[in-house]
């Protein structure tokens, strides 16, 4: 395996989450959907940015898991 074949998964996670967040923010429907499954800790303030960022990271994590499973 050469250095070109090594995947920086943390960098990919950032890039995927950034794109997911952009997509989520592109429509009111997507933003609403992202907030449906939001989980908060006790006494944690409920905010849309927090919900949307968590959902975007969850999407990135799910995609990376699938990519790793598929050996891509």
Secondary structure in CASP SS format (residue, H / E / C, confidence):
PFRMAT SS
TARGET T0000
AUTHOR 0000-0000-0000
METHOD secondary structure of the structure
MODEL  1
X C 1.00
X C 1.00
X H 1.00
X H 1.00
X H 1.00
X C 1.00
X C 1.00
X C 1.00
X H 1.00
X H 1.00
X H 1.00
X H 1.00
X H 1.00
X H 1.00
X H 1.00
X H 1.00
X H 1.00
X H 1.00
X H 1.00
X H 1.00
X H 1.00
X H 1.00
X H 1.00
X H 1.00
X H 1.00
X C 1.00
X C 1.00
X H 1.00
X H 1.00
X H 1.00
X H 1.00
X H 1.00
X H 1.00
X H 1.00
X H 1.00
X H 1.00
X C 1.00
X C 1.00
X C 1.00
X C 1.00
X C 1.00
X C 1.00
X C 1.00
X C 1.00
X C 1.00
X C 1.00
X C 1.00
X H 1.00
X H 1.00
X H 1.00
X H 1.00
X H 1.00
X H 1.00
X H 1.00
X H 1.00
X H 1.00
X H 1.00
X H 1.00
X H 1.00
X H 1.00
X H 1.00
X H 1.00
X H 1.00
X H 1.00
X H 1.00
X H 1.00
X H 1.00
X H 1.00
X H 1.00
X C 1.00
X C 1.00
X C 1.00
END
